[in-house]
Amino acid sequence: MLSEKARWIAAVVLRVAAAGAAAVAAVLMAMSHEEVTVFGIEVQAKFRYTPSLVFFVAANAAVSACSVVVLLVPSAASKLTARLLLMADVVLGMVLTGAVAAAGAMSELGKNGNSHAGWIAICDQVPVFCDRVKSALVAGSVAIVLYYLMLMYTIYILPMFP
């Protein structure tokens, strides 16, 4: 069995890693923009033009910020506080998962288009934008995995009954 200090260090490392991955995902997506000329027409691709990509940035930024705030809560907090933080982490994990799923769907649409709806693929025209979105999605997926590992570890070390 791990000592109390070793458990605390493992929890902090997982939380910092998850917060870092979410912050990287938010920054990568926020920096996703490209301007190109197609058939003499200036075309811009920015994350702000798609609500699901804006949601991705907001969700990853919120998860990262909340994880950092949780690190500031004293480790000797009451069991009630620990359980409330755990519930907040579960909600944030679900929001993060939804954000990555929504952004992934838009990424797929940008890459392949939709012939039934008449939407063309844009990644051939704005490859830098699509590469940054892809990188942000990878970082967001890493954040989800780390966040859920952190949740499972927190549930494991949290006493079942007061």
C-alpha positions as CSV (number, residue, x, y, z in Angstrom):
1,M,0.0,0.0,0.0
2,L,1.3,3.5,-0.8
3,S,2.0,6.0,1.9
4,E,-0.1,9.1,2.2
5,K,2.6,11.3,0.7
6,A,3.1,8.9,-2.3
7,R,-0.7,9.0,-3.0
8,W,-0.8,12.7,-2.8
9,I,2.2,13.0,-5.2
10,A,0.6,10.6,-7.7
11,A,-2.7,12.6,-7.6
12,V,-0.9,15.9,-8.1
13,V,1.1,14.5,-11.0
14,L,-2.0,13.1,-12.8
15,R,-3.9,16.4,-12.2
16,V,-1.0,18.6,-13.5
17,A,-0.5,16.4,-16.6
18,A,-4.3,16.5,-17.3
19,A,-4.4,20.2,-16.9
20,G,-1.3,20.7,-19.1
21,A,-2.7,18.5,-21.9
22,A,-6.0,20.4,-21.8
23,A,-4.2,23.8,-21.8
24,V,-2.1,22.7,-24.8
25,A,-5.3,21.5,-26.6
26,A,-7.0,24.9,-26.0
27,V,-3.9,26.9,-27.1
28,L,-3.4,24.8,-30.2
29,M,-7.0,25.2,-31.3
30,A,-7.1,28.9,-30.4
31,M,-4.1,29.4,-32.7
32,S,-5.7,27.5,-35.6
33,H,-6.2,30.0,-38.4
34,E,-5.1,30.2,-42.1
35,E,-5.8,32.6,-45.0
36,V,-5.5,31.3,-48.6
37,T,-6.5,32.5,-52.0
38,V,-8.7,30.1,-54.0
39,F,-9.6,31.1,-57.5
40,G,-8.7,34.7,-56.7
41,I,-10.9,34.7,-53.6
42,E,-9.4,35.3,-50.2
43,V,-10.6,32.5,-47.9
44,Q,-10.1,32.5,-44.1
45,A,-10.3,29.4,-41.8
46,K,-10.5,30.2,-38.1
47,F,-11.6,28.2,-35.1
48,R,-14.0,31.0,-34.2
49,Y,-16.1,30.3,-37.2
50,T,-17.3,27.0,-35.9
51,P,-19.2,26.8,-32.6
52,S,-18.0,23.3,-31.8
53,L,-14.4,24.4,-32.1
54,V,-15.1,27.4,-29.8
55,F,-16.7,25.0,-27.4
56,F,-13.6,22.8,-27.6
57,V,-11.4,25.8,-26.6
58,A,-13.7,26.9,-23.8
59,A,-14.1,23.4,-22.4
60,N,-10.3,22.7,-22.4
61,A,-9.5,26.0,-20.9
62,A,-12.2,25.5,-18.1
63,V,-10.9,22.0,-17.3
64,S,-7.3,23.3,-17.2
65,A,-8.2,26.2,-15.0
66,C,-10.4,24.2,-12.6
67,S,-7.7,21.5,-12.3
68,V,-5.2,24.2,-11.3
69,V,-7.7,25.7,-8.8
70,V,-8.2,22.3,-7.2
71,L,-4.5,22.0,-6.6
72,L,-4.8,25.2,-4.5
73,V,-7.3,23.5,-2.2
74,P,-5.6,22.3,1.0
75,S,-5.0,18.6,1.0
76,A,-6.4,18.4,4.5
77,A,-9.9,19.4,3.3
78,S,-12.9,17.6,4.7
79,K,-14.2,14.5,3.1
80,L,-17.3,16.4,2.0
81,T,-15.1,18.9,0.1
82,A,-13.2,15.9,-1.5
83,R,-16.4,14.4,-2.6
84,L,-17.7,17.7,-4.1
85,L,-14.4,18.1,-6.0
86,L,-14.8,14.6,-7.3
87,M,-18.3,15.3,-8.5
88,A,-17.0,18.5,-10.2
89,D,-14.2,16.5,-11.8
90,V,-16.7,14.0,-13.2
91,V,-18.8,16.8,-14.7
92,L,-15.7,18.4,-16.2
93,G,-14.6,15.1,-17.6
94,M,-18.0,14.7,-19.4
95,V,-17.8,18.2,-20.8
96,L,-14.3,17.6,-22.0
97,T,-15.4,14.4,-23.7
98,G,-18.3,16.1,-25.4
99,A,-16.1,19.0,-26.6
100,V,-13.5,16.6,-28.1
101,A,-16.3,14.6,-29.8
102,A,-17.9,17.7,-31.2
103,A,-14.6,19.1,-32.5
104,G,-13.7,15.7,-33.9
105,A,-17.0,15.6,-35.9
106,M,-16.3,19.0,-37.4
107,S,-12.7,17.9,-38.2
108,E,-14.1,14.9,-40.1
109,L,-16.5,17.1,-42.0
110,G,-13.7,19.5,-42.9
111,K,-11.5,16.6,-44.0
112,N,-14.0,14.7,-46.1
113,G,-17.0,17.0,-46.6
114,N,-20.5,15.5,-47.0
115,S,-21.6,14.7,-50.5
116,H,-25.2,14.2,-49.4
117,A,-25.5,17.7,-48.0
118,G,-23.3,19.2,-50.7
119,W,-20.5,20.3,-48.3
120,I,-17.1,20.2,-49.7
121,A,-13.9,19.2,-47.9
122,I,-11.7,22.2,-47.0
123,C,-8.6,20.6,-45.7
124,D,-7.1,20.5,-49.2
125,Q,-7.3,24.3,-49.4
126,V,-6.3,25.1,-45.7
127,P,-3.9,22.3,-44.7
128,V,-2.1,24.3,-41.9
129,F,-5.5,25.0,-40.2
130,C,-6.5,21.3,-40.4
131,D,-3.1,20.1,-39.1
132,R,-3.4,22.4,-36.1
133,V,-7.0,21.2,-35.4
134,K,-5.7,17.6,-35.7
135,S,-2.9,18.4,-33.2
136,A,-5.4,20.0,-30.8
137,L,-7.7,17.0,-31.0
138,V,-4.8,14.7,-30.2
139,A,-3.9,16.8,-27.2
140,G,-7.6,16.9,-26.2
141,S,-7.8,13.1,-26.4
142,V,-4.7,12.8,-24.2
143,A,-6.3,15.2,-21.8
144,I,-9.4,13.0,-21.6
145,V,-7.3,9.8,-20.9
146,L,-5.3,11.6,-18.2
147,Y,-8.4,13.2,-16.7
148,Y,-10.2,9.8,-16.4
149,L,-7.1,8.2,-15.0
150,M,-7.0,10.9,-12.4
151,L,-10.7,10.4,-11.7
152,M,-10.2,6.6,-11.3
153,Y,-7.2,7.2,-9.0
154,T,-9.1,9.7,-6.9
155,I,-12.1,7.3,-6.6
156,Y,-9.6,4.6,-5.6
157,I,-7.9,6.6,-2.8
158,L,-11.1,8.3,-1.5
159,P,-12.5,6.5,1.5
160,M,-15.9,4.9,0.7
161,F,-17.6,5.9,3.9
162,P,-17.0,8.8,6.4
